[in-house]
């Protein structure tokens, strides 16, 4: 499953949010579908693997199957993803 949050944070003139998924493969498939360059992939020890995307790309992601989640739900979703990958 691919998720997009409702953070809606201003960045210059854009409104941004996070795009993330249960697997890296699903995440990359989604960014390829919606036209986000893979070079913007964000992964570090402090953050979950994700892309920051603008509102237009969010709408495209939702149109092709991403699920919108509340920003506060991210931690629980990430915990579930990590739990599944440990099994």
C-alpha positions, 0 to 999 in steps of 0.5 A: 500500500502507498500512503500520502499524509495530510501534513500540507506544509508550506514550502515557498509557494508550494504545499507539501506532504509525504509519500511513503509505502509498505515497501520501497518497490511500491514507493518507486512504482508510485513515483514513476506513475505520478512523475516524481524523480527518484533522485528526490528519495529521502532516507536517513537514520532519523526519517522513514523512507519517503518523498516530499511531494507537492499538492498536484502530485498528491492528487495524482497519487490519490487518483492512482491508488494511494491512501490518504492518512492523517499526519499523526498516523504515520508513526503507527503505520511505520511501526506496522511496516517495520514489524512486517519486515522483521517477520 
